[in-house]
Amino acid sequence: MAKLTKAQREWRPGMPKKRRSTKVMFGSTVLLLEAFVAFFGTLVVFGLKRGEVPPAIILSVGIALSVVLVLTCAVLSKPWGIGLGWGLQIVLILTGLAEPTMFIVGILFAICWWYGIRTGIRIDREVAQRDRVQAEWDAAHRDEPGAPTP
């Protein structure tokens, strides 16, 4: 039998499910898309500049950037995770020094990142407000017939 996670071991019937952050979901989506772009951009630079720069440097830097973009998804819920994401946006823009088209791609992804984080924060705030109002209503109408049981 598979080993249970901490959340699975602590679960009890009737426990409310913890909501996932929309900000983290949007941010993770942008970072994963950027990882693919960084990987394919690495292949482009490898093909175009193989004679100017050692291939090992091109591939190691590009693959490392792709891996860091993917791993950053795991820390977006931490207070410093969004800052790391912003730093990676700058790094992606700076890849335009190796391939000028990446300046445009990096700026467009930075705009997507900004919009995703901003919109995710707004949606998370609205969901928290809706949950508070629902909890207040449930508490006020608990004794009525047909009321849901907690």
Secondary structure, DSSP 8 states (H G I E B T S, - for coil): -----HHHHH--TT-------HHHHHHHHHHHHHHHHHHHHHHHHHHHHTTTS-HHHHHHHHHHHHHHHHHHGGGTTSTTHHHHHHHHHHHHHHGGGTSTHHHHHHHHHHHHHHHHHHHHHHHHHHHHHHHHHHHHHHHHTTTSTT----
